[in-house]
Amino acid sequence: MSDAAVRLFDTHAHLDLEQFDDDRQEVIRRARSAGVEAVLTVGISASSSLAAAELARQDDLLFAAVGIHPVDCGEALPQDWDTVMHLLDRPRVVALGETGLDNHWKRTSLAVQQDYFDRHLRLAQQRDLPIIIHQRESQAEILVMLREARQRGPLRGIMHSFTATEEDAAECLELGLHISFAGMVTFKKSDELRRVATTIPNDRILVETDSPFLSPQPHRGKRNEPARVIHTASCLAESREEPLAVFAEKTTNNARRLFRFDEAS
């Protein structure tokens, strides 16, 4: 089966970033040629979220998530949160985020990150929207906040670019979330992550690129782009002992249901 016959959904990319300024339309064309039928382009600030929403308006391959990234929320102005809330009413804006917690970069205090994560969680629950969750060296703190949020009501969303343990994945699944894997799962040293990926139920697993970051093998170290989600999907399909086309179909259908793709289009 050719790559073009495989249905793929890149559930996390940052196509508004400057790394794509010189060839954004060509990047989108290559994604279509690789069998990618939809890309969620994800905002990380008020201005980035505005750009993501505008890109989604201009091209029917794209949908948008809007939010303020934990690394950037310390620089956010009060009106930036208002901007994010207003963008939820734009066509083809189907998720809230990227949000979460990050203990690796030290630009923003944990307390400020927790405040913004809580805002995103509450708004996502109020609007019944999926939430896109970033975690880096912060899984325990994130799980505390997710448990608290789940006591208020249902959760829908994605643990983006998942790299934590099988036990963490199981709890996230129990809380109602999907698990998405990016290019790291293809790296030679990622045997344990590939094993974790085999434990995710068929109806809760997703794939992504996190473009322009985290390019998979055999493109590691280069700028990533949505067309390369096929490498991550191929690696996961092999680990799960499934044909690529079957696995890709499952992940695409999972994303369509989560983002209410047909309603948003």
N, C-alpha and C positions, 0 to 999 in steps of 0.2 A: 504494500500500500504506500502511495506517495505521501510526503509530508503534507501536501495541500489537501489530502483527503482526511487528515486528522483534525478534529475539532478541538480547539484550545481556547482557554480563557485566562489571560494574564491578570490575576487579581490584585496586582500591586506594581505600579510603575510611577515614575515621576517625570512625565514627558514635558512638563512646563520648565524644567531646569535648563540652565544655559548650555549644558553639554549637548543639547539637541537643537540649539538655535540655527546651526548651519545646515541641517539636513532632516529636520523633523518630519516633513512629508515623505521623504524617502524611507525613513524608519517605519512610518506607518504603512507604507506600501509593502515593505519587506515582511512586516507582521502579517498582513493579509495573505501574502504569497506563502507563508509558512503554515497557514491553517488557523491563525489566530482570528477568532470571530468577535472578540471583545477584549478591551483593555480597561481596567480601572486605573485612572490617573489620579494620584493622591496628593492632596495639598498638605503643606507643612507649616504654613503661616497664612495670615489673612490674604496677603498679595498672591502667594502661591495658590491658595484655594480659589481666588478669583480667576487666576490664569487657568487652573484645571477645569473649572466650570465652563470657561469660554472655549477651551479646546474641545470639550465634550459637546458643546453646542454646535461646533463647526464640522465635526466629523462623526459619522454614525458608527464607527468602530469603537469610539471612546465613551466611557462613563466617568463620573467624577466622585471622589470623596473629598470632603472639606473638613479642615481642622487645624489645630496648632500642635506641632510636634513637641514632645517633652524637652528636647534640647533647646528649642526656640521659644518656649513659653515665657521664659524670664524676660525676654525683650518685647513681649506683646504689650500693646497699648490697650486701654479699656475698650475702645471702640472696635478693636480687632475681633473680640468675641461676638459683638453685635453683627459684624460682617459675616462671620461664620454662620450664625443663626439665620441671617437673611438669605444666605446662599442655599440653604436647604430647600427653599421654594423654587429654585431654578430647575428647568427641565434637565433630566439626565444626571442630576446629583442624587446618588443612590445610597450613600453611606457617610458616616461621620468619622473623621480621623485623618491624619494619623495622630494618635494619642498614646498614652501609656506612661512608662517610667524608664529612666535611663540613669544608671549609676556608674557608667563608664566615663562619659564626658562630664566635666564639672562646671559647665557654664551656668547651670540653673539649679537652685537648691531643691532638695527632695520635697520640701514642704510646698513650694510653688508648683512643682510637677504634679504632686498629689491633688492640689486644688484644681488644676486644669483637667487632670484625668477624671476627677469626680464630676466636673461640669460636663465633660463629654459623655460620661456614662449616664448621668441623669437625663441629659437631652436626648440621647439615643433611645433610652427607655420611654421617655415622653412621646417621642415621634415614631416609635416602633421602627427604628432604623438599625442596620448592622453597624457595628463599631469596629474600626481597624486599630489593633492594639500592637504597639511597639514595646518590646522588652529587651533590655540589655543589662545584664548583671543585676536584675531586679525582680526575678520571678516570684520570690517569696512575698515581697511587698505588693506586687500586682495581684497575687492570689488573695491576699487579705482584702483588697478593695473590691475584687470581683465577687468574693463571697458576700460582702456587705451589700453590693449592688443586687445580687441575686435574691437577697431577702426582700428587696423592694418589689421585685417582679422579674419577668423573663428577660434573658439576655440573648441577643443575636449578634454575631460578629466573627472576627477572625483573629486568631493569634498569628500575627504576620511574621514571616521569615523564621519559623519555629526552629529553636536549637536546644530546647530544654530536655528534661528526662521523660521517660515513659510515664512515670507517676504524675508529673506535671501535666502531661498531655491528657491523661485519663481524667484528672480533675477539671481541666478546661472543658473537655467534652461533657462531663457531668453538669457543668455550669451552663451548657447550651451553646458553646462556641465551636467553630470550625478551626482546623489546623492547616496552615499553608506552609509549603516548603519552597525555598528559593535555591539559588545556585550552590550554596554550601553543601547541600546534600550530595552533589556530584563529586566533591573533592575526595581525593584518595584516602585521606585520613578520617573521613566521615562515616566509618562503618557503623558506629553506634547510632548515629542519626538516621542512617538508612534502616537500621533495625527498628528504631522507634516508628519510622514511617510505615512499617509493615503492620503495626498495631492499630492504626487509625481506621475506623470503619469506612466502608465504601462511600457512605453518604455524607461524610464530614471532612474529607480530604480535598485540598485545593493546591494549585500550583501558581507560582508568581516569578517575576524576575527581580523586582526592586530596582529596575533600571533607573539610572545608569550604573548602579552598583551591583556587586556580587555576581559578576558574570560567571556562568557555569563552565566546567570543562566541556569542550577543549578551548574555550575562549577566556580562561581565567586571567585576570589582570588587565583585560581590555574593557572599554566601555560596553556596558550591557545594553540590550534593547529587547523589546517584547518578542521578536521572532525567536529569540534564544530560549524561550520558555519550553520549547520542544525538547531541549537537552535535559532539562530537569524532569519533565514528564517521562522521557525515555528511561532515565535512571531509576525513577520511582517505579515505573511499570516493570522493569527488570527485577528490582528488589522484591516486588510484590507478586512476581511470576504471573504477570498478566500481559496480553498483547497491548502494545502502545495505543492502538486505536480504541480499544475497550476502556483502558484507564483514562485516556484523554476525554472520552465521552462522559465518563462518570464525573470527572472534576469539572467539566464545563457545565453539565447539568446541575451539579451542586451549586456552582456560582450563580447560575441563572435563577435558581430557587431562592438563594440567600439574598441576592440583590433585587429580586422581583424584576428581573431583566425584561421580561415581556411587557410588564406594566409600564416600565420606565421608557421603553423604546417608542 
